[in-house]
Amino acid sequence: MKSKLGNRKKNRNGRKGRFYRKSLISILIVASIPGLITGAVVYWMTGGKLESELLYLHNKQIEQRARNIDAQLTNLELMLSHWAFDTKFDYSLGSRNFIRDFEKAHDITKTLLVMQGSNTMNKLVGLYLGGEEQPVLFDPEYALLTSKSVKDIYEELLHSDKVTYWTQKAFDYQRPALKDLTLVHLIPGGSLKPFGALLIRLDNEKVGDMLRTMTPYDGGQTLFMQDNGQLYASTGENAADSPFVDALKEGMAASGSKQGSFFLEWKGSTYTVTYGKFSRISDDWTYVSASPISSITAPVVFISKMIFAVSLSALLLAALLGWLASRSIYSPVNRLMTVLLAGKALPHAQDDEFSLIERQWHNLNRESTELHSKLTEQLPYVKESFLHQLLQGYLYAYSEEDLLGRMERYKWEVNNRCFVVLYVQLTGITSLEGKFKYGDEGLVTFAAVNMVEELAAQYFEQSKTINFHDLAAGLLLIMPKDASYREELQAFSEELTHAVNLILKMRLTIAISAPTSAITNIPLAFEEAKHAASQRDFENENQMIDMGQLHANGEGITEQQYPFSLEREFIQALRTGQGSDAYELLHAFLEALSYKGAKAVDVQQGMLHLLGSVQHAIMVSGIQPTRLFKCVNMYEQLSQIREPQLILTWFQERVCLPFLEELGSRSDSQVKRLIEQAMIYLQQNYMNDISLDNCADFIGTNPFFLSKSFKQVTGKNFIDYLTGLRMDKAKELLRESGLKINDVAEQVGYQHSYFNRIFKKSEGMTPSRYRELSQAE
């Protein structure tokens, strides 16, 4: 029985092995056939269509480069013509004494040097001034021509019937074979009797390099020549009258066209020749580029042969290795089957092992994909929630090891890393150029957070952004501990600021915390960055605050002066129901508070103090602020506003308007005007000995009505209001002046002894003590 089962198992494994070996050998043979076919096709195409296509592309390339050279030469001609008509080179040069007028000579030299440096092919830019007297040459320095041989060379330039022309000339009479390609323009420009010439001598090596750009392959030659035969330049050693050049001329003449290409057989080699015309100022030039065709097609022929040989070798090697490897290749398949089945018997209704492996693989892959998809979907939210709790300090009870383990589970690399926290705050939502308005804070913050995430992914290896939905966001950066990252932070901040300015039309404040290597210190770093952002300048400008540099360099503190006088005038305008004046004074108060780079936190504290003063005035007027403002926490609302225009709007709509409407419902306009006149009278005459009767006489009413109405409108008695005015002025003089106490008392309308008593009763201290405390602050 055991023998029978063993034979059955052996037969089954043998059958599978033979099938696998046959399949493997077939696959290897089939895989090698495309390589053989590809090599044969490429080899065939090289001798026919591919060769023609390469020649066509080669000719197009030569024509393109010829156009580039034509553009360079045209640029030289235009530049020289422009300078020839310049007023520097007019008729005044013919009679000028350059030794006496050396400044003019120096100016011409500088001009020629500028022209000489305007093109890399320029060897020298010179000016020749002929005449019966001593000729002058600028090359570009000023010199007198005393040699007749040199004078004859330059004088010959003037004996031309053309104003502008190209020539090939030897300017050194001792070396007549050394000729330079030269562009000449007679001066003055447009004159029928020129007395000089501007000339640009080109560097022969640079001209040769320019021509070699039209010979992309080794072994070729490029040349150009004037149709009248006066100019000739070549990258090879063939002269203008060489047999090779003559053969090229005959080929061009036989083609019968001004430009084109043809094949030339020369000394056992086949050349592809491309020629065309340059339209120059005084004549037409012909360019010719001749390249051996073997230089173009040889690499392709070699590669095709290599492909054919490698394909054939791969076929033989694949057959040999397939036969050798087929003996043991089934062993891993058998082990894989054992693992997948986990001790189960093979199903009877199976095709083969690979079908079963495929089904098992699909099942496992589907499960893995589902689990990975769930993890991928949930991980960003889990990471964001964890980071939000960490920044807000909710994880203070966790140890460093616990936080380290959690961040590693969230796929963060935190070993040997340091942490930097950025607090990003947007301002300028109410600016005239902005795209958004008040109420779009969530939308604006969402767009800004997307920008932060995209740019942070480009600059930093690990980063995570938190959206606070109130025009602010947090960014945690995980950086290598010993690496320098200041330049990356600077570049990131500048690009983010530019993107926000350009796209969102808003300003950006970025506060960067000092780096920390402990996860437990991240909440403290976040609070430092957030606090640093509140120290920004109150103006809506882009700002970057680096806590690391502030700690290293120190931070200067500038004391801001609180505008007490504007506060009094503003509250007085509110008490008397002057809405328009109150709004103007409120605007002036905020401008004074934020004058010359005031910090945002100082401006915010000043506005909170003003809110407290206004609420006190409301209570004094007999109105409950809780009822007037409908139990809203006004301090909390004001502390959340960061922009000047929003602060003004909030103060006008939420504070001033309800109070003014309440006052309007309590007293009529005539009474308020009378009380306003009385208050103005008191403000102008508080330093004099005035009384209720004096004030009533002044405004035209009786003292009883004035006293009652004054209390109803302002919430204060007449004498209390007058005393308050005098005390405010006295405190101002004690703070801001060096007057003696006696003089201060006289300034506010009191005798010295009575002033001391009433001041101590009002402020709880003597005037001297108040001055000491105010100066100590």
PEQUI-V307141 format. One record per residue. RES is the residue in three letters. NEAR is the number of other ideal C-beta (glycine too) atoms within 10 Angstrom. Layout:
RES NEAR
RES NEAR
This chain:
MET 5
LYS 6
SER 7
LYS 8
LEU 9
GLY 10
ASN 10
ARG 10
LYS 10
LYS 10
ASN 10
ARG 11
ASN 12
GLY 10
ARG 11
LYS 16
GLY 17
ARG 11
PHE 13
TYR 17
ARG 17
LYS 11
SER 13
LEU 18
ILE 15
SER 11
ILE 12
LEU 19
ILE 13
VAL 9
ALA 12
SER 19
ILE 11
PRO 10
GLY 17
LEU 16
ILE 12
THR 14
GLY 20
ALA 14
VAL 14
VAL 18
TYR 17
TRP 12
MET 15
THR 20
GLY 12
GLY 9
LYS 10
LEU 18
GLU 16
SER 10
GLU 11
LEU 17
LEU 18
TYR 11
LEU 11
HIS 20
ASN 18
LYS 12
GLN 15
ILE 27
GLU 17
GLN 10
ARG 21
ALA 22
ARG 12
ASN 11
ILE 19
ASP 17
ALA 9
GLN 13
LEU 21
THR 14
ASN 12
LEU 18
GLU 17
LEU 11
MET 18
LEU 20
SER 16
HIS 12
TRP 22
ALA 23
PHE 13
ASP 13
THR 7
LYS 15
PHE 21
ASP 13
TYR 12
SER 12
LEU 18
GLY 16
SER 9
ARG 15
ASN 9
PHE 17
ILE 9
ARG 9
ASP 12
PHE 11
GLU 9
LYS 16
ALA 18
HIS 13
ASP 12
ILE 22
THR 16
LYS 11
THR 18
LEU 22
LEU 13
VAL 12
MET 21
GLN 17
GLY 10
SER 14
ASN 16
THR 10
MET 18
ASN 18
LYS 16
LEU 16
VAL 25
GLY 21
LEU 24
TYR 24
LEU 23
GLY 20
GLY 13
GLU 5
GLU 9
GLN 10
PRO 19
VAL 20
LEU 19
PHE 20
ASP 18
PRO 19
GLU 13
TYR 17
ALA 13
LEU 10
LEU 19
THR 9
SER 9
LYS 10
SER 10
VAL 16
LYS 16
ASP 11
ILE 18
TYR 21
GLU 16
GLU 11
LEU 22
LEU 18
HIS 7
SER 15
ASP 6
LYS 13
VAL 19
THR 19
TYR 19
TRP 22
THR 19
GLN 15
LYS 17
ALA 13
PHE 18
ASP 13
TYR 12
GLN 7
ARG 9
PRO 10
ALA 6
LEU 10
LYS 18
ASP 19
LEU 22
THR 21
LEU 23
VAL 23
HIS 26
LEU 23
ILE 26
PRO 20
GLY 19
GLY 10
SER 14
LEU 6
LYS 9
PRO 19
PHE 18
GLY 26
ALA 24
LEU 25
LEU 23
ILE 27
ARG 21
LEU 22
ASP 17
ASN 15
GLU 10
LYS 15
VAL 18
GLY 14
ASP 13
MET 22
LEU 21
ARG 14
THR 16
MET 25
THR 20
PRO 16
TYR 14
ASP 8
GLY 13
GLY 21
GLN 23
THR 26
LEU 23
PHE 25
MET 19
GLN 19
ASP 12
ASN 10
GLY 9
GLN 14
LEU 19
TYR 17
ALA 20
SER 19
THR 19
GLY 17
GLU 8
ASN 17
ALA 10
ALA 14
ASP 9
SER 13
PRO 10
PHE 19
VAL 20
ASP 12
ALA 17
LEU 23
LYS 15
GLU 11
GLY 21
MET 19
ALA 8
ALA 8
SER 14
GLY 7
SER 9
LYS 11
GLN 14
GLY 14
SER 19
PHE 15
PHE 11
LEU 16
GLU 10
TRP 15
LYS 8
GLY 5
SER 12
THR 12
TYR 24
THR 22
VAL 23
THR 24
TYR 25
GLY 22
LYS 15
PHE 17
SER 10
ARG 19
ILE 17
SER 17
ASP 15
ASP 12
TRP 20
THR 18
TYR 23
VAL 21
SER 29
ALA 25
SER 24
PRO 18
ILE 18
SER 13
SER 18
ILE 18
THR 17
ALA 13
PRO 11
VAL 17
VAL 16
PHE 11
ILE 14
SER 21
LYS 14
MET 12
ILE 18
PHE 19
ALA 11
VAL 13
SER 18
LEU 14
SER 12
ALA 15
LEU 17
LEU 10
LEU 12
ALA 17
ALA 14
LEU 11
LEU 12
GLY 18
TRP 13
LEU 10
ALA 12
SER 17
ARG 10
SER 8
ILE 14
TYR 17
SER 10
PRO 9
VAL 15
ASN 12
ARG 10
LEU 16
MET 15
THR 11
VAL 9
LEU 16
LEU 13
ALA 6
GLY 6
LYS 8
ALA 6
LEU 10
PRO 9
HIS 5
ALA 4
GLN 11
ASP 8
ASP 12
GLU 18
PHE 16
SER 10
LEU 17
ILE 14
GLU 12
ARG 13
GLN 15
TRP 13
HIS 10
ASN 11
LEU 11
ASN 10
ARG 10
GLU 10
SER 10
THR 10
GLU 10
LEU 10
HIS 10
SER 10
LYS 10
LEU 11
THR 9
GLU 9
GLN 10
LEU 13
PRO 11
TYR 9
VAL 13
LYS 17
GLU 14
SER 11
PHE 19
LEU 22
HIS 15
GLN 14
LEU 22
LEU 22
GLN 14
GLY 12
TYR 12
LEU 18
TYR 10
ALA 6
TYR 16
SER 10
GLU 11
GLU 9
ASP 13
LEU 18
LEU 17
GLY 13
ARG 18
MET 20
GLU 12
ARG 11
TYR 15
LYS 10
TRP 19
GLU 12
VAL 18
ASN 8
ASN 9
ARG 19
CYS 18
PHE 22
VAL 23
VAL 27
LEU 26
TYR 28
VAL 28
GLN 23
LEU 23
THR 23
GLY 24
ILE 24
THR 18
SER 15
LEU 7
GLU 8
GLY 16
LYS 13
PHE 19
LYS 10
TYR 13
GLY 8
ASP 15
GLU 17
GLY 12
LEU 11
VAL 21
THR 19
PHE 13
ALA 18
ALA 25
VAL 20
ASN 12
MET 19
VAL 25
GLU 15
GLU 12
LEU 18
ALA 20
ALA 12
GLN 11
TYR 16
PHE 17
GLU 13
GLN 17
SER 20
LYS 19
THR 21
ILE 23
ASN 18
PHE 17
HIS 14
ASP 14
LEU 22
ALA 20
ALA 22
GLY 22
LEU 25
LEU 23
LEU 24
ILE 17
MET 19
PRO 13
LYS 11
ASP 7
ALA 10
SER 8
TYR 16
ARG 11
GLU 8
GLU 15
LEU 20
GLN 13
ALA 13
PHE 23
SER 21
GLU 13
GLU 14
LEU 24
THR 18
HIS 12
ALA 16
VAL 23
ASN 15
LEU 8
ILE 12
LEU 19
LYS 15
MET 24
ARG 22
LEU 24
THR 25
ILE 26
ALA 25
ILE 28
SER 27
ALA 19
PRO 18
THR 16
SER 11
ALA 13
ILE 22
THR 16
ASN 17
ILE 21
PRO 18
LEU 15
ALA 23
PHE 24
GLU 16
GLU 21
ALA 26
LYS 18
HIS 15
ALA 21
ALA 21
SER 17
GLN 17
ARG 23
ASP 16
PHE 25
GLU 14
ASN 19
GLU 13
ASN 19
GLN 21
MET 18
ILE 21
ASP 20
MET 21
GLY 14
GLN 14
LEU 16
HIS 11
ALA 9
ASN 9
GLY 8
GLU 11
GLY 5
ILE 8
THR 9
GLU 7
GLN 19
GLN 11
TYR 16
PRO 20
PHE 14
SER 13
LEU 18
GLU 21
ARG 18
GLU 18
PHE 26
ILE 19
GLN 21
ALA 21
LEU 23
ARG 25
THR 23
GLY 23
GLN 17
GLY 18
SER 8
ASP 16
ALA 25
TYR 18
GLU 14
LEU 21
LEU 24
HIS 15
ALA 14
PHE 22
LEU 22
GLU 13
ALA 17
LEU 25
SER 21
TYR 13
LYS 9
GLY 12
ALA 18
LYS 17
ALA 21
VAL 14
ASP 18
VAL 20
GLN 19
GLN 15
GLY 22
MET 23
LEU 13
HIS 13
LEU 23
LEU 20
GLY 12
SER 14
VAL 22
GLN 19
HIS 13
ALA 20
ILE 23
MET 14
VAL 14
SER 20
GLY 11
ILE 18
GLN 9
PRO 19
THR 12
ARG 10
LEU 19
PHE 17
LYS 7
CYS 8
VAL 12
ASN 9
MET 20
TYR 12
GLU 8
GLN 13
LEU 18
SER 14
GLN 12
ILE 17
ARG 24
GLU 22
PRO 21
GLN 16
LEU 15
ILE 21
LEU 19
THR 14
TRP 19
PHE 25
GLN 16
GLU 10
ARG 15
VAL 22
CYS 18
LEU 14
PRO 17
PHE 23
LEU 20
GLU 13
GLU 16
LEU 19
GLY 13
SER 7
ARG 15
SER 15
ASP 8
SER 9
GLN 9
VAL 18
LYS 21
ARG 14
LEU 19
ILE 23
GLU 19
GLN 16
ALA 24
MET 20
ILE 14
TYR 15
LEU 19
GLN 14
GLN 10
ASN 15
TYR 19
MET 14
ASN 8
ASP 8
ILE 16
SER 12
LEU 18
ASP 11
ASN 13
CYS 22
ALA 20
ASP 13
PHE 16
ILE 15
GLY 8
THR 16
ASN 12
PRO 15
PHE 10
PHE 12
LEU 21
SER 16
LYS 13
SER 19
PHE 25
LYS 17
GLN 15
VAL 22
THR 22
GLY 18
LYS 17
ASN 13
PHE 21
ILE 12
ASP 15
TYR 21
LEU 21
THR 19
GLY 16
LEU 19
ARG 22
MET 18
ASP 17
LYS 19
ALA 24
LYS 20
GLU 16
LEU 19
LEU 22
ARG 14
GLU 11
SER 12
GLY 8
LEU 14
LYS 10
ILE 18
ASN 11
ASP 12
VAL 22
ALA 23
GLU 15
GLN 17
VAL 20
GLY 18
TYR 21
GLN 11
HIS 14
SER 9
TYR 10
PHE 22
ASN 16
ARG 12
ILE 16
PHE 27
LYS 14
LYS 10
SER 16
GLU 14
GLY 9
MET 13
THR 14
PRO 20
SER 12
ARG 14
TYR 18
ARG 20
GLU 12
LEU 12
SER 13
GLN 9
ALA 6
GLU 6
